């Protein structure tokens, strides 16, 4: 495997990691601060 391939793979994995971290933080914030958060999420998903 070439060096540039490893660099691209590492960069892609870091983007996925950051996305996941931000998604979890957003979910945790929503659960703590918003009333009926899960119901709102379900309604939004059902409307798509």
Order of alpha helices (4+ residues) and beta strands (2+ residues): alpha-alpha
